[in-house]
């Protein structure tokens, strides 16, 4: 049975970790309300961090709600994701969405980030057929 816990080792904790993702972005996924940046890591599991500015989400209750929804989605998808560090940035307008819309949005981003990318992505898809 898979361990679905969200432990300290599943989080980006230091400014150095965030800077590395911003400087070495390998994958990117976005919607009008969220941006996800990913960079490969050397650890044995994927990690996630948040950048939720007070400018976009003025109230702490809104920032915490978005973080809670994304953490729960990440917890359930972490075994399907590659060993990357993910930084999630909120954009304006996310506060008007309800919980189901935010959850569907982040789930679709995880799905897109699981798909093969890069120069050989088309070749891999052709080989599978």
C-alpha positions, 0 to 999 in steps of 0.5 A: 500500500502506498504511503500517502502522507504529506511529510516535511520531506515533501515540502520545499523549505528554504529560499535556496530550494525555491531559487533553484526551481525558479532558475532551472525550470524544466517543466511549466504548466499554467492556467489563468489562475495558477502557474506550476514550475518544476525542476528535477531534484536529487531526492527520492520523492517530489516536493512542493512549495507555494508562492501565494502573494497577499496582492492576489489573495488578501485574506489569510483564510483564502491563502490557507484554503488554496494551500490546503487544496493544493497540498491534498491534491499533491498528496494524492498524486505524489507517487505518479509525479517524477522526482521534481521540485514544484513551485505553485504560484497563484494568480489574481482571480483564484479567490473567486473560484470554489473548492471544486474548481481549484481542485479540478484545475490543479489535478489537470495540471498534475496530469499535464506535468506527468505527460512526456515533454521535451525533444523526444516526447513525440518520438515516445508517443509514436513508439507506443502506438 
